[in-house]
Amino acid sequence: MLFHGADLYINPEVNTMKNLSKKNHALFRLPRLMVIAVCLLLAPALFASGGEESRESDSGQHRAPEVDYMKDIPENHEIATLGGGCFWCVEAVYEPIEGVYGAVSGYAGGELENPSYQQISTGRTGHAEVVQLYYDPEKISYEQVLKLFFKAHNPTTPDRQGLDVGPQYRSIILTHDDSQAETARKVMKEAQEDWPDPIVTEIEPLTAFYPAEEYHQDFYEKNPNYGYCAAVIRPKMEKLGLEGEDKINVLELDL
């Protein structure tokens, strides 16, 4: 929740007030009275979400999630790693897609080993917020994964997605082999026809992926009434025809 001039919000996981800058999901700036009114309306939903303590220590050192994200993934899966702004948004877009076994929010593209959210939010570690997808190539191809990617975010804004500003929010495709790199270049070239401005999406090989803290995982599913989710993610899902869907065939989408 934002207060103009104070930049404060409520973390639904720890129920505390923390400083919030643009890079930490600032939604918008409105006149003070209007924002306070919105805050009062949203407060019950925010506090109701509750949750465990943040997995970041006071020093900002990252604590790896105590979850084996691969335990339920079939052996025939393939992996895609994408960054298109806030990872809460990207994760939410792909989870309802038929053939996607799982989507894990994390960090990639930087040099610091095992960074924390606090560290990457400075914009100085080189990492991007990304989502790693585990999917069935017989139900959704890598090309279809990327076509949805270019529909689900604005790939023409350098180091920015909406009001999320900083290099950690850049548009990026991290490839797992040469075939993915070739497909990514092909799909990006085709996607350019849908955008009047040049696409600035980076395409580079993945060197390391670090899962984000547990409270970031499945964020939209767990916190649908959180301010950012209601104001940013839900309209995106509705526009794509994904809101309220359990599993939808990618062929039903307008890609």
C-alpha atoms as a printed R data frame, in Angstrom:
    type eleno elety resid chain resno       x       y       z
1   ATOM     1    CA   MET     A     1   0.000   0.000   0.000
2   ATOM     2    CA   LEU     A     2   1.364   3.394  -0.953
3   ATOM     3    CA   PHE     A     3   1.217   6.754   0.729
4   ATOM     4    CA   HIS     A     4   2.280   9.560  -1.571
5   ATOM     5    CA   GLY     A     5   5.504  11.062  -0.285
6   ATOM     6    CA   ALA     A     6   6.173   8.261   2.186
7   ATOM     7    CA   ASP     A     7   6.409   5.197  -0.088
8   ATOM     8    CA   LEU     A     8   5.182   2.619   2.409
9   ATOM     9    CA   TYR     A     9   3.530  -0.733   1.893
10  ATOM    10    CA   ILE     A    10   2.350  -3.769   3.816
11  ATOM    11    CA   ASN     A    11   4.129  -7.055   3.130
12  ATOM    12    CA   PRO     A    12   1.390  -9.715   3.281
13  ATOM    13    CA   GLU     A    13   3.916 -12.323   4.421
14  ATOM    14    CA   VAL     A    14   5.146 -10.551   7.527
15  ATOM    15    CA   ASN     A    15   2.386  -7.985   8.208
16  ATOM    16    CA   THR     A    16   4.889  -5.168   8.681
17  ATOM    17    CA   MET     A    17   5.432  -1.774   7.087
18  ATOM    18    CA   LYS     A    18   8.523  -1.467   4.926
19  ATOM    19    CA   ASN     A    19  10.046   1.184   2.717
20  ATOM    20    CA   LEU     A    20   9.001   0.760  -0.888
21  ATOM    21    CA   SER     A    21  10.660   2.245  -3.970
22  ATOM    22    CA   LYS     A    22   9.680   1.857  -7.618
23  ATOM    23    CA   LYS     A    23  11.806  -1.249  -7.960
24  ATOM    24    CA   ASN     A    24   9.775  -2.920  -5.198
25  ATOM    25    CA   HIS     A    25   6.485  -2.936  -7.079
26  ATOM    26    CA   ALA     A    26   5.283   0.662  -6.711
27  ATOM    27    CA   LEU     A    27   1.893   0.630  -8.400
28  ATOM    28    CA   PHE     A    28   1.061   4.228  -8.947
29  ATOM    29    CA   ARG     A    29   1.151   7.647  -7.308
30  ATOM    30    CA   LEU     A    30  -2.213   9.216  -6.498
31  ATOM    31    CA   PRO     A    31  -3.357  12.220  -4.448
32  ATOM    32    CA   ARG     A    32  -2.909  11.514  -0.728
33  ATOM    33    CA   LEU     A    33  -6.605  11.278   0.223
34  ATOM    34    CA   MET     A    34  -7.405   8.935  -2.653
35  ATOM    35    CA   VAL     A    35  -4.513   6.625  -1.791
36  ATOM    36    CA   ILE     A    36  -5.443   6.543   1.882
37  ATOM    37    CA   ALA     A    37  -9.004   5.594   0.904
38  ATOM    38    CA   VAL     A    38  -7.704   2.743  -1.280
39  ATOM    39    CA   CYS     A    39  -5.426   1.617   1.547
40  ATOM    40    CA   LEU     A    40  -8.333   1.426   3.973
41  ATOM    41    CA   LEU     A    41 -10.335  -0.666   1.506
42  ATOM    42    CA   LEU     A    42  -7.483  -3.070   0.843
43  ATOM    43    CA   ALA     A    43  -6.144  -3.391   4.380
44  ATOM    44    CA   PRO     A    44  -8.452  -6.238   5.551
45  ATOM    45    CA   ALA     A    45  -7.526  -8.410   2.557
46  ATOM    46    CA   LEU     A    46  -3.835  -7.688   2.967
47  ATOM    47    CA   PHE     A    47  -3.681  -8.506   6.650
48  ATOM    48    CA   ALA     A    48  -5.861 -11.570   6.187
49  ATOM    49    CA   SER     A    49  -3.280 -13.200   3.925
50  ATOM    50    CA   GLY     A    50  -0.832 -13.557   6.819
51  ATOM    51    CA   GLY     A    51   2.065 -15.960   6.300
52  ATOM    52    CA   GLU     A    52   5.404 -17.076   7.585
53  ATOM    53    CA   GLU     A    53   8.318 -14.780   8.225
54  ATOM    54    CA   SER     A    54  10.375 -13.487   5.323
55  ATOM    55    CA   ARG     A    55  13.226 -15.751   4.291
56  ATOM    56    CA   GLU     A    56  15.657 -12.874   4.087
57  ATOM    57    CA   SER     A    57  17.865 -12.205   7.067
58  ATOM    58    CA   ASP     A    58  18.638  -8.682   8.232
59  ATOM    59    CA   SER     A    59  21.871  -8.853   6.238
60  ATOM    60    CA   GLY     A    60  20.000  -9.644   3.023
61  ATOM    61    CA   GLN     A    61  21.666 -13.059   2.679
62  ATOM    62    CA   HIS     A    62  19.572 -15.416   0.587
63  ATOM    63    CA   ARG     A    63  18.174 -18.556   2.153
64  ATOM    64    CA   ALA     A    64  17.378 -21.136  -0.507
65  ATOM    65    CA   PRO     A    65  13.754 -22.373  -0.486
66  ATOM    66    CA   GLU     A    66  13.329 -25.618   1.424
67  ATOM    67    CA   VAL     A    67  11.314 -27.087  -1.439
68  ATOM    68    CA   ASP     A    68  12.206 -29.604  -4.150
69  ATOM    69    CA   TYR     A    69  10.451 -28.041  -7.130
70  ATOM    70    CA   MET     A    70  11.399 -30.936  -9.403
71  ATOM    71    CA   LYS     A    71   9.932 -33.786  -7.350
72  ATOM    72    CA   ASP     A    72   6.622 -33.899  -9.250
73  ATOM    73    CA   ILE     A    73   7.971 -33.012 -12.708
74  ATOM    74    CA   PRO     A    74   7.824 -35.895 -15.254
75  ATOM    75    CA   GLU     A    75  11.040 -36.919 -16.997
76  ATOM    76    CA   ASN     A    76   9.787 -35.864 -20.435
77  ATOM    77    CA   HIS     A    77   9.792 -32.175 -19.478
78  ATOM    78    CA   GLU     A    78  11.683 -29.343 -21.124
79  ATOM    79    CA   ILE     A    79  12.731 -26.075 -19.502
80  ATOM    80    CA   ALA     A    80  12.320 -22.431 -20.506
81  ATOM    81    CA   THR     A    81  13.691 -19.474 -18.527
82  ATOM    82    CA   LEU     A    82  12.127 -16.060 -19.134
83  ATOM    83    CA   GLY     A    83  12.120 -12.593 -17.612
84  ATOM    84    CA   GLY     A    84   9.390 -10.105 -18.436
85  ATOM    85    CA   GLY     A    85   9.162  -7.723 -15.495
86  ATOM    86    CA   CYS     A    86   7.949  -8.776 -12.052
87  ATOM    87    CA   PHE     A    87   8.209 -12.548 -11.742
88  ATOM    88    CA   TRP     A    88   4.847 -12.664  -9.953
89  ATOM    89    CA   CYS     A    89   3.257 -11.632 -13.274
90  ATOM    90    CA   VAL     A    90   5.164 -14.056 -15.497
91  ATOM    91    CA   GLU     A    91   4.532 -16.971 -13.156
92  ATOM    92    CA   ALA     A    92   0.801 -16.206 -13.024
93  ATOM    93    CA   VAL     A    93   0.532 -16.135 -16.832
94  ATOM    94    CA   TYR     A    94   1.990 -19.605 -17.384
95  ATOM    95    CA   GLU     A    95   0.577 -21.573 -14.476
96  ATOM    96    CA   PRO     A    96  -2.901 -21.968 -16.068
97  ATOM    97    CA   ILE     A    97  -1.456 -23.238 -19.365
98  ATOM    98    CA   GLU     A    98  -2.065 -26.896 -20.185
99  ATOM    99    CA   GLY     A    99   1.234 -28.745 -20.400
100 ATOM   100    CA   VAL     A   100   3.074 -26.475 -17.958
101 ATOM   101    CA   TYR     A   101   4.028 -28.710 -15.038
102 ATOM   102    CA   GLY     A   102   5.451 -25.933 -12.906
103 ATOM   103    CA   ALA     A   103   6.687 -22.345 -12.817
104 ATOM   104    CA   VAL     A   104   9.376 -21.252 -10.359
105 ATOM   105    CA   SER     A   105  10.249 -17.613  -9.705
106 ATOM   106    CA   GLY     A   106  13.937 -16.850  -9.350
107 ATOM   107    CA   TYR     A   107  16.977 -14.832 -10.357
108 ATOM   108    CA   ALA     A   108  19.336 -15.200 -13.334
109 ATOM   109    CA   GLY     A   109  21.594 -13.216 -15.632
110 ATOM   110    CA   GLY     A   110  23.898 -11.757 -12.967
111 ATOM   111    CA   GLU     A   111  27.252 -12.560 -11.434
112 ATOM   112    CA   LEU     A   112  26.495 -12.725  -7.697
113 ATOM   113    CA   GLU     A   113  25.995 -16.310  -6.527
114 ATOM   114    CA   ASN     A   114  22.690 -17.130  -4.835
115 ATOM   115    CA   PRO     A   115  21.448 -13.524  -4.485
116 ATOM   116    CA   SER     A   116  18.583 -12.454  -2.268
117 ATOM   117    CA   TYR     A   117  15.555 -10.411  -3.300
118 ATOM   118    CA   GLN     A   118  16.925  -7.548  -1.230
119 ATOM   119    CA   GLN     A   119  20.209  -7.673  -3.158
120 ATOM   120    CA   ILE     A   120  18.777  -7.900  -6.669
121 ATOM   121    CA   SER     A   121  16.311  -5.113  -5.873
122 ATOM   122    CA   THR     A   122  19.224  -2.672  -5.746
123 ATOM   123    CA   GLY     A   123  19.611  -3.166  -9.508
124 ATOM   124    CA   ARG     A   124  23.359  -3.640  -9.050
125 ATOM   125    CA   THR     A   125  23.785  -7.426  -9.122
126 ATOM   126    CA   GLY     A   126  23.051  -7.842 -12.838
127 ATOM   127    CA   HIS     A   127  20.262 -10.336 -12.216
128 ATOM   128    CA   ALA     A   128  16.790 -10.223 -13.677
129 ATOM   129    CA   GLU     A   129  13.638 -11.492 -12.039
130 ATOM   130    CA   VAL     A   130  12.854 -14.576 -14.114
131 ATOM   131    CA   VAL     A   131  10.596 -17.593 -14.119
132 ATOM   132    CA   GLN     A   132  11.751 -21.089 -14.970
133 ATOM   133    CA   LEU     A   133   9.054 -23.152 -16.674
134 ATOM   134    CA   TYR     A   134   8.897 -26.952 -16.751
135 ATOM   135    CA   TYR     A   135   6.617 -28.070 -19.558
136 ATOM   136    CA   ASP     A   136   5.505 -30.963 -21.753
137 ATOM   137    CA   PRO     A   137   6.771 -30.271 -25.317
138 ATOM   138    CA   GLU     A   138   4.001 -32.495 -26.702
139 ATOM   139    CA   LYS     A   139   1.352 -30.139 -25.306
140 ATOM   140    CA   ILE     A   140   3.076 -26.776 -25.694
141 ATOM   141    CA   SER     A   141   6.112 -26.078 -27.837
142 ATOM   142    CA   TYR     A   142   8.959 -23.723 -26.973
143 ATOM   143    CA   GLU     A   143   7.813 -21.511 -29.836
144 ATOM   144    CA   GLN     A   144   4.336 -21.262 -28.271
145 ATOM   145    CA   VAL     A   145   5.896 -20.514 -24.880
146 ATOM   146    CA   LEU     A   146   7.697 -17.565 -26.461
147 ATOM   147    CA   LYS     A   147   4.704 -16.313 -28.431
148 ATOM   148    CA   LEU     A   148   2.778 -16.043 -25.171
149 ATOM   149    CA   PHE     A   149   5.808 -14.352 -23.582
150 ATOM   150    CA   PHE     A   150   5.773 -11.554 -26.163
151 ATOM   151    CA   LYS     A   151   1.999 -11.119 -25.748
152 ATOM   152    CA   ALA     A   152   2.135 -11.029 -21.957
153 ATOM   153    CA   HIS     A   153   4.551  -8.121 -21.471
154 ATOM   154    CA   ASN     A   154   5.928  -5.063 -23.244
155 ATOM   155    CA   PRO     A   155   9.298  -6.094 -24.720
156 ATOM   156    CA   THR     A   156  10.112  -2.582 -25.995
157 ATOM   157    CA   THR     A   157  10.875  -0.811 -22.698
158 ATOM   158    CA   PRO     A   158  14.518  -1.118 -21.568
159 ATOM   159    CA   ASP     A   159  14.941  -1.992 -17.878
160 ATOM   160    CA   ARG     A   160  11.299  -1.374 -17.199
161 ATOM   161    CA   GLN     A   161   7.883  -3.022 -17.165
162 ATOM   162    CA   GLY     A   162   5.123  -0.583 -16.389
163 ATOM   163    CA   LEU     A   163   5.982   1.143 -13.115
164 ATOM   164    CA   ASP     A   164   8.501  -1.553 -12.176
165 ATOM   165    CA   VAL     A   165  11.785   0.161 -13.052
166 ATOM   166    CA   GLY     A   166  15.347  -1.186 -12.969
167 ATOM   167    CA   PRO     A   167  17.562  -3.711 -14.792
168 ATOM   168    CA   GLN     A   168  16.070  -6.518 -12.707
169 ATOM   169    CA   TYR     A   169  12.827  -5.957 -14.646
170 ATOM   170    CA   ARG     A   170  14.368  -6.157 -18.113
171 ATOM   171    CA   SER     A   171  12.942  -8.366 -20.860
172 ATOM   172    CA   ILE     A   172  15.183 -11.398 -21.256
173 ATOM   173    CA   ILE     A   173  15.154 -14.931 -22.681
174 ATOM   174    CA   LEU     A   174  17.773 -17.231 -21.181
175 ATOM   175    CA   THR     A   175  18.292 -20.178 -23.502
176 ATOM   176    CA   HIS     A   176  19.226 -23.741 -22.578
177 ATOM   177    CA   ASP     A   177  20.694 -24.771 -25.942
178 ATOM   178    CA   ASP     A   178  21.371 -23.552 -29.475
179 ATOM   179    CA   SER     A   179  17.972 -24.706 -30.697
180 ATOM   180    CA   GLN     A   180  16.199 -22.513 -28.146
181 ATOM   181    CA   ALA     A   181  18.393 -19.556 -29.118
182 ATOM   182    CA   GLU     A   182  17.492 -19.985 -32.785
183 ATOM   183    CA   THR     A   183  13.783 -20.266 -31.976
184 ATOM   184    CA   ALA     A   184  13.960 -17.217 -29.710
185 ATOM   185    CA   ARG     A   185  15.484 -15.058 -32.460
186 ATOM   186    CA   LYS     A   186  12.852 -16.278 -34.932
187 ATOM   187    CA   VAL     A   187   9.885 -15.608 -32.636
188 ATOM   188    CA   MET     A   188  11.245 -12.213 -31.574
189 ATOM   189    CA   LYS     A   189  11.584 -11.184 -35.223
190 ATOM   190    CA   GLU     A   190   7.977 -12.192 -35.855
191 ATOM   191    CA   ALA     A   191   6.790 -10.440 -32.697
192 ATOM   192    CA   GLN     A   192   8.328  -7.171 -33.854
193 ATOM   193    CA   GLU     A   193   5.437  -6.836 -36.309
194 ATOM   194    CA   ASP     A   194   3.091  -6.353 -33.332
195 ATOM   195    CA   TRP     A   195   5.115  -3.537 -31.747
196 ATOM   196    CA   PRO     A   196   5.727  -0.045 -33.199
197 ATOM   197    CA   ASP     A   197   8.907   0.397 -31.129
198 ATOM   198    CA   PRO     A   198  11.995  -1.833 -31.367
199 ATOM   199    CA   ILE     A   199  11.969  -4.930 -29.177
200 ATOM   200    CA   VAL     A   200  14.834  -4.796 -26.662
201 ATOM   201    CA   THR     A   201  14.530  -8.335 -25.287
202 ATOM   202    CA   GLU     A   202  17.924  -9.840 -24.506
203 ATOM   203    CA   ILE     A   203  18.668 -13.389 -25.676
204 ATOM   204    CA   GLU     A   204  21.585 -15.088 -23.952
205 ATOM   205    CA   PRO     A   205  22.574 -18.538 -22.646
206 ATOM   206    CA   LEU     A   206  21.523 -19.403 -19.115
207 ATOM   207    CA   THR     A   207  24.503 -19.807 -16.804
208 ATOM   208    CA   ALA     A   208  22.748 -20.194 -13.452
209 ATOM   209    CA   PHE     A   209  19.237 -20.031 -12.038
210 ATOM   210    CA   TYR     A   210  18.566 -19.341  -8.371
211 ATOM   211    CA   PRO     A   211  15.030 -19.992  -7.048
212 ATOM   212    CA   ALA     A   212  13.624 -17.002  -5.217
213 ATOM   213    CA   GLU     A   213  12.538 -17.032  -1.599
214 ATOM   214    CA   GLU     A   214   9.555 -19.240  -0.846
215 ATOM   215    CA   TYR     A   215   7.166 -16.346  -0.217
216 ATOM   216    CA   HIS     A   216   7.554 -15.285  -3.854
217 ATOM   217    CA   GLN     A   217   6.419 -18.661  -5.216
218 ATOM   218    CA   ASP     A   218   2.816 -18.891  -6.497
219 ATOM   219    CA   PHE     A   219   2.347 -15.341  -5.249
220 ATOM   220    CA   TYR     A   220  -0.732 -14.469  -7.289
221 ATOM   221    CA   GLU     A   221  -2.447 -17.744  -6.453
222 ATOM   222    CA   LYS     A   222  -1.814 -17.243  -2.728
223 ATOM   223    CA   ASN     A   223  -2.450 -13.477  -2.598
224 ATOM   224    CA   PRO     A   224  -5.028 -12.576  -5.277
225 ATOM   225    CA   ASN     A   225  -6.273  -9.559  -3.303
226 ATOM   226    CA   TYR     A   226  -2.850  -8.089  -2.611
227 ATOM   227    CA   GLY     A   227  -2.674  -4.557  -4.014
228 ATOM   228    CA   TYR     A   228  -0.186  -5.278  -6.801
229 ATOM   229    CA   CYS     A   229  -2.004  -8.443  -7.796
230 ATOM   230    CA   ALA     A   230  -5.370  -6.710  -8.007
231 ATOM   231    CA   ALA     A   231  -4.082  -3.640  -9.835
232 ATOM   232    CA   VAL     A   232  -1.521  -5.177 -12.207
233 ATOM   233    CA   ILE     A   233  -1.688  -8.955 -12.516
234 ATOM   234    CA   ARG     A   234  -5.438  -9.519 -12.620
235 ATOM   235    CA   PRO     A   235  -6.042  -7.053 -15.508
236 ATOM   236    CA   LYS     A   236  -3.191  -8.689 -17.412
237 ATOM   237    CA   MET     A   237  -4.711 -12.131 -16.880
238 ATOM   238    CA   GLU     A   238  -8.136 -10.914 -17.963
239 ATOM   239    CA   LYS     A   239  -6.722  -9.332 -21.103
240 ATOM   240    CA   LEU     A   240  -4.990 -12.592 -22.040
241 ATOM   241    CA   GLY     A   241  -8.114 -14.640 -21.303
242 ATOM   242    CA   LEU     A   242  -6.439 -16.519 -18.445
243 ATOM   243    CA   GLU     A   243  -8.175 -15.164 -15.331
244 ATOM   244    CA   GLY     A   244 -10.126 -17.854 -13.502
245 ATOM   245    CA   GLU     A   245  -8.895 -20.612 -15.801
246 ATOM   246    CA   ASP     A   246  -7.653 -23.894 -14.368
247 ATOM   247    CA   LYS     A   247  -5.870 -25.358 -17.376
248 ATOM   248    CA   ILE     A   248  -6.297 -23.859 -20.833
249 ATOM   249    CA   ASN     A   249  -4.910 -25.155 -24.130
250 ATOM   250    CA   VAL     A   250  -2.459 -22.666 -25.605
251 ATOM   251    CA   LEU     A   251  -4.203 -23.066 -28.977
252 ATOM   252    CA   GLU     A   252  -7.264 -21.352 -27.488
253 ATOM   253    CA   LEU     A   253  -5.277 -18.141 -26.948
254 ATOM   254    CA   ASP     A   254  -4.901 -15.395 -29.509
255 ATOM   255    CA   LEU     A   255  -1.175 -15.677 -30.153
